[in-house]
Amino acid sequence: MSRFIESILIPTDGSDGALAGAKRGIALASRTAADLHVLSVVKSRLSIADFDEVEQPPLEERAEKAVEEIAGLAAAYDDDLDVTTRVREGTPFQSIREYANRREIDVIAMGTKGHTELDNVFLGSVTENVLRTARKPVLAVPPNAVEAGIDDVRFDRLLLPTDGSDGAAIATEWGIALAARLESSVHTLYSIDTSPFIDTRERDEALEALEQSGEEAIDAVRERGEVAAVSVSDSIVTGSPVVEITAYASEHDVDLIVMGTHGWTGIGQWFLGSVTENVVRQTTVPVFCVPVSAESP
């Protein structure tokens, strides 16, 4: 397969949460022959004097140390990786997004938790803002994944939730492309949520329509898998999408969830944005989040 991921950006603040994202990003770069960019952002609203009071090293020094740590990990894991390190001053999520756009980065890999320079958690909000505004796929990695070494990172089992929307369609393209490149197995999941329907008759009628929509959504994923010679298994379940996705990922030892950042509910309302954010918050599995605006791989 062609080199569909040519560059990966790893933002870091030197925290364990950022390290978790970096390890997955390095592993993905190595297995897709992508170039690595490592970025640390110094928050411009804080002055050096603020940190002298708490006996912290200068912000620039800490940022340089953070990017060099990740660059060292990458070199030790795969000395063929091309690594670029940068330190910028600005608002973290804006600087990450702008760097990705200007350098035509294909994927951003980052932890879902981190720290400010004053050791207050910040990367959670930064990651959410990147997810909401980035035009590139974001590999969001939970902090409890930090214990895995890069050699332990696996992409063997991919979970691809779908709702049949345009957002799910672009995520499917990326999920199948990743599976083909990484030689992964794919399971696609369609969740039927009947909770908005209170009346029993209305719920039963909606269930039949939603089951049909689910079959069509699953078929679309399966057809794309056949074209790419990727085997796809599937499930249609009834329940909250967030609950069903996180439960399936945990119960089946999924290595990566691939899902769109926007989609539809069964009653025609936007939902997958909030579903994706809640999956990212609740799962212990890395989530590869694909925005509707992302280019096809």
C-alpha positions as a printed Julia matrix, in Angstrom:
297×3 Matrix{Float64}:
   0.0    0.0    0.0
   1.14   3.56  -0.64
   2.4    5.74   2.19
  -0.97   7.24   3.11
   0.29   8.72   6.4
   3.37  10.81   5.65
   3.65  12.87   8.84
   2.53  12.63  12.47
   2.55  15.46  15.02
   3.14  14.66  18.7
   2.36  17.57  21.06
   4.01  17.22  24.47
   4.12  19.03  27.8
   6.51  16.57  29.44
   3.77  14.8   31.43
   3.03  11.09  31.69
  -0.19  11.68  29.76
   1.72  13.25  26.88
   4.16  10.32  27.01
   1.28   7.88  26.51
   0.26   9.72  23.34
   3.85   9.92  22.16
   4.43   6.18  22.42
   1.4    5.42  20.25
   2.4    8.15  17.82
   5.95   6.79  17.52
   4.68   3.25  17.0
   2.24   4.4   14.3
   4.93   6.46  12.57
   7.32   3.54  12.53
   4.73   1.16  11.08
   3.55   3.59   8.41
   7.01   5.05   7.56
   5.77   8.53   8.52
   7.92  11.5    9.54
   7.57  12.67  13.15
   7.1   16.22  14.39
   7.32  16.86  18.14
   5.9   20.15  19.42
   5.82  21.77  22.85
   3.87  24.99  23.39
   4.85  27.56  26.0
   1.76  29.39  27.2
   2.41  33.03  26.46
   0.19  34.44  29.22
   2.6   33.22  31.91
   5.89  34.97  32.63
   9.23  33.53  33.61
   8.93  35.36  36.94
   5.88  33.29  37.84
   8.0   30.15  37.71
  10.97  31.6   39.55
   8.65  31.99  42.55
   8.02  28.23  42.64
  11.61  27.4   41.73
  10.76  25.93  38.34
  13.15  25.94  35.38
  12.39  28.5   32.65
   9.45  27.52  30.46
  11.53  27.3   27.31
  13.99  24.99  29.04
  11.23  22.67  30.18
   9.66  22.69  26.74
  12.98  21.86  25.07
  13.5   19.01  27.53
  10.01  17.67  26.76
  10.5   17.55  22.99
  14.01  16.11  23.29
  12.69  13.33  25.52
  10.19  12.26  22.86
  12.77  12.62  20.07
  15.12  10.39  22.06
  12.43   7.75  22.51
  11.72   7.8   18.78
  15.4    7.46  17.85
  15.9    4.61  20.3
  12.88   2.75  18.94
  13.49   3.3   15.22
  16.6    5.14  14.07
  15.15   5.41  10.57
  12.46   7.84  11.77
  12.86  11.43  10.59
  12.14  13.58  13.66
  11.62  17.37  13.77
  11.36  19.13  17.15
   9.86  22.57  17.73
   8.99  24.84  20.68
   6.36  27.52  20.14
   4.8   30.24  22.29
   1.05  30.66  22.24
  -2.26  29.07  23.17
  -1.66  25.28  23.15
  -4.6   24.02  21.09
  -4.36  26.87  18.58
  -0.62  26.38  18.15
  -1.07  22.63  17.68
  -3.8   23.15  15.09
  -1.88  25.85  13.22
   1.33  23.81  13.14
  -0.57  20.8   11.8
  -2.2   22.9    9.07
   0.95  24.74   7.98
   3.12  21.62   7.9
   0.35  19.55   6.25
   0.47  17.02   9.07
  -1.64  13.91   8.43
  -2.28  12.75  12.01
  -1.99  14.35  15.46
  -1.18  11.89  18.28
  -1.64  13.18  21.82
  -2.52  12.14  25.34
  -5.88  13.05  26.83
  -4.35  14.3   30.09
  -1.3   16.41  30.86
  -0.09  19.29  32.97
   0.44  22.99  32.75
   3.82  24.34  33.7
   2.39  24.78  37.22
   1.41  21.09  37.37
  -2.33  21.62  36.96
  -4.08  19.23  34.58
  -4.53  20.91  31.21
  -4.06  18.57  28.3
  -7.57  17.16  28.7
  -9.1   20.49  27.71
  -6.4   21.04  25.1
  -7.11  17.66  23.52
 -10.85  18.36  23.47
 -10.27  21.7   21.77
  -7.97  20.08  19.22
 -10.6   17.39  18.58
 -13.28  20.02  18.05
 -11.29  22.25  15.72
  -8.63  20.18  13.94
  -9.09  19.26  10.29
  -6.78  16.28  10.72
  -7.4   12.92  12.42
  -6.41  12.93  16.1
  -5.15   9.82  17.88
  -6.29  10.47  21.47
  -4.56   8.26  24.04
  -5.81   7.86  27.64
  -3.28   8.3   30.47
  -3.57   4.74  31.77
  -1.95   3.57  28.53
   1.36   5.05  29.69
   2.55   1.76  31.17
   2.91   0.15  27.76
   6.32   0.34  26.15
   6.5    1.22  22.47
   7.35  -2.41  21.71
   4.1   -3.37  23.45
   1.89  -1.12  21.32
  -0.47  -3.17  19.18
  -2.82  -2.28  16.34
  -4.08  -5.84  15.81
  -7.78  -5.27  16.55
  -9.6   -2.17  15.33
 -13.15  -1.27  16.35
 -15.0    0.83  13.8
 -18.34   2.17  15.12
 -20.7    3.38  12.41
 -24.04   5.15  12.15
 -24.19   5.4    8.35
 -23.5    9.16   8.32
 -20.98  11.1    6.23
 -18.85  11.41   9.35
 -18.85   7.66   9.81
 -18.06   7.17   6.11
 -14.8    9.15   6.23
 -13.88   7.36   9.47
 -14.53   4.06   7.71
 -12.14   5.03   4.92
  -9.42   5.75   7.46
 -10.18   2.67   9.54
 -10.02   0.32   6.58
  -6.86   2.0    5.25
  -5.22   1.65   8.67
  -6.25  -1.99   8.88
  -4.85  -2.72   5.43
  -1.54  -1.01   6.22
  -1.18  -2.43   9.74
  -2.62  -5.86   8.87
  -5.32  -5.46  11.51
  -8.64  -7.19  11.95
 -11.73  -4.95  11.9
 -14.97  -5.2   13.78
 -17.72  -2.71  12.99
 -20.44  -1.87  15.51
 -23.83  -0.24  15.04
 -25.66   0.8   18.21
 -29.42   1.3   18.21
 -30.47   3.82  20.86
 -34.23   3.74  21.44
 -34.1    5.78  24.65
 -35.57   8.92  22.97
 -38.8    6.99  22.33
 -41.1    6.72  25.34
 -44.18   5.26  23.7
 -43.87   1.47  23.22
 -45.5    1.43  19.79
 -43.37   4.33  18.61
 -40.24   2.6   19.94
 -41.08  -0.68  18.18
 -41.67   1.11  14.88
 -38.43   3.06  15.26
 -36.52  -0.1   16.15
 -37.45  -1.76  12.88
 -36.33   1.28  10.88
 -33.12   1.61  12.87
 -32.28  -2.07  12.4
 -32.62  -1.59   8.64
 -30.38   1.48   8.81
 -27.89  -0.52  10.84
 -27.74  -3.28   8.25
 -27.12  -0.73   5.52
 -24.39   0.99   7.53
 -22.7   -2.34   8.28
 -22.9   -3.36   4.62
 -21.16  -0.14   3.59
 -18.24  -0.91   5.91
 -18.07  -4.51   4.75
 -18.04  -3.48   1.07
 -15.15  -1.07   1.63
 -13.31  -3.8    3.5
 -13.75  -6.21   0.59
 -12.25  -3.68  -1.82
  -9.19  -3.32   0.44
  -8.96  -7.07   1.15
  -9.71  -6.45   4.84
 -11.91  -8.91   6.69
 -14.76  -7.21   8.59
 -16.92  -8.78  11.29
 -19.92  -6.93  12.68
 -22.46  -6.5   15.47
 -25.73  -4.6   15.81
 -26.58  -3.9   19.44
 -29.25  -1.99  21.31
 -28.2    0.61  23.85
 -26.36   3.85  24.41
 -23.6    4.26  21.79
 -21.08   5.42  24.41
 -21.8    2.48  26.7
 -21.83  -0.09  23.91
 -18.64   1.18  22.22
 -16.62   1.37  25.43
 -17.92  -1.99  26.65
 -17.15  -3.74  23.38
 -13.63  -2.29  23.24
 -12.92  -3.48  26.77
 -14.47  -6.93  26.46
 -12.8   -7.76  23.13
  -9.29  -6.41  23.82
  -9.56  -3.78  21.09
  -6.28  -1.97  20.4
  -7.74   1.07  18.65
 -11.18   2.6   18.16
 -11.6    4.49  14.87
 -14.6    6.81  14.72
 -15.83  10.04  13.19
 -16.22  13.22  15.18
 -19.71  13.92  13.78
 -22.62  11.7   12.82
 -26.35  11.22  13.29
 -28.72   9.78  15.85
 -31.48   7.47  14.73
 -33.87  10.41  14.85
 -31.86  12.65  12.57
 -29.9   14.8   15.02
 -26.17  15.35  15.22
 -24.77  13.06  17.87
 -21.41  11.49  17.17
 -19.51  14.6   18.22
 -20.71  14.22  21.81
 -20.49  10.43  21.58
 -16.88  10.6   20.42
 -15.91  13.03  23.17
 -17.54  10.82  25.79
 -15.9    7.69  24.41
 -12.53   9.47  24.55
 -13.21  10.47  28.17
 -14.4    7.05  29.32
 -12.5    4.4   27.41
  -9.14   2.91  28.32
  -8.44   2.35  24.62
  -6.81   4.89  22.24
  -9.35   6.52  19.91
  -8.47   7.56  16.35
 -10.88  10.47  15.8
 -11.57  11.47  12.19
 -13.22  14.84  11.44
 -15.68  15.21   8.58
 -13.23  17.67   7.0
 -10.39  15.13   6.85
  -9.13  14.18   3.41
  -9.56  10.6    2.27
  -6.47   8.47   2.95
